Amino acid sequence: MAEKTFEKALERLDEIVKKMEEGDMTLDDSLKAFEEGINLSRFCAKKLDDAERKVEVLIKTDGEPEVKAFIKEGEEDE
């Protein structure tokens, strides 16, 4: 089996949500899908947390993380 990636997990989570929203699943199938969805959600949250920590490490200056807002060109900092 291929390595699970954030993108694949998010895609599968989207599939599960759409299928559950259709309302055609049995209770057992719904519970299984919900459990898989929770696991995928936790996996994605961990990947995002890991990425955030990596970004903080990459932008550290003088031992402290430097927090910068992402501002699109033409927008002013309010």
C-alpha positions as CSV (number, residue, x, y, z in Angstrom):
1,M,0.0,0.0,0.0
2,A,1.2,3.5,-0.8
3,E,2.2,5.9,2.0
4,K,-0.7,7.9,3.3
5,T,-0.3,11.6,2.5
6,F,-2.2,14.6,3.7
7,E,-3.7,15.1,0.3
8,K,-4.9,11.5,0.0
9,A,-6.3,11.5,3.5
10,L,-8.2,14.8,2.9
11,E,-9.6,13.4,-0.4
12,R,-10.8,10.3,1.3
13,L,-12.3,12.3,4.1
14,D,-14.2,14.3,1.6
15,E,-15.5,11.1,0.0
16,I,-16.7,9.8,3.4
17,V,-18.5,13.1,4.1
18,K,-20.3,13.1,0.8
19,K,-21.4,9.5,1.2
20,M,-22.6,10.1,4.7
21,E,-24.5,13.2,3.6
22,E,-26.4,11.1,1.0
23,G,-28.0,9.3,4.0
24,D,-28.1,5.9,2.3
25,M,-25.7,4.1,4.6
26,T,-26.7,1.5,7.2
27,L,-26.0,2.4,10.8
28,D,-23.1,0.0,11.0
29,D,-21.6,1.4,7.8
30,S,-22.1,4.9,9.1
31,L,-20.3,4.1,12.3
32,K,-17.4,2.5,10.4
33,A,-17.2,5.6,8.0
34,F,-17.4,7.9,11.0
35,E,-14.5,6.1,12.7
36,E,-12.4,6.2,9.6
37,G,-13.2,9.9,9.2
38,I,-12.2,10.7,12.8
39,N,-8.9,8.8,12.2
40,L,-8.3,10.7,8.9
41,S,-9.1,14.0,10.6
42,R,-6.6,13.3,13.4
43,F,-4.0,12.3,10.8
44,C,-4.6,15.6,8.8
45,A,-4.5,17.7,12.0
46,K,-1.1,16.1,13.0
47,K,0.3,16.7,9.5
48,L,-0.8,20.4,9.7
49,D,0.7,20.8,13.2
50,D,4.0,19.2,12.0
51,A,4.1,21.6,9.1
52,E,3.4,24.6,11.3
53,R,6.2,23.6,13.7
54,K,8.6,23.2,10.7
55,V,7.7,26.6,9.4
56,E,8.3,28.1,12.9
57,V,11.7,26.5,13.0
58,L,12.6,27.8,9.5
59,I,11.7,31.4,10.4
60,K,13.3,31.5,13.8
61,T,15.4,34.5,14.5
62,D,17.5,35.0,17.6
63,G,16.1,31.9,19.1
64,E,12.5,33.1,19.0
65,P,9.9,32.4,16.4
66,E,9.0,35.4,14.3
67,V,5.3,35.6,13.6
68,K,4.5,37.2,10.3
69,A,1.0,37.7,8.8
70,F,0.5,36.7,5.2
71,I,-0.5,39.8,3.4
72,K,-1.4,39.8,-0.2
73,E,0.1,42.5,-2.4
74,G,-2.0,45.6,-2.3
75,E,-3.5,44.8,1.1
76,E,-2.5,46.9,4.1
77,D,-1.9,45.6,7.6
78,E,-4.8,46.6,9.7
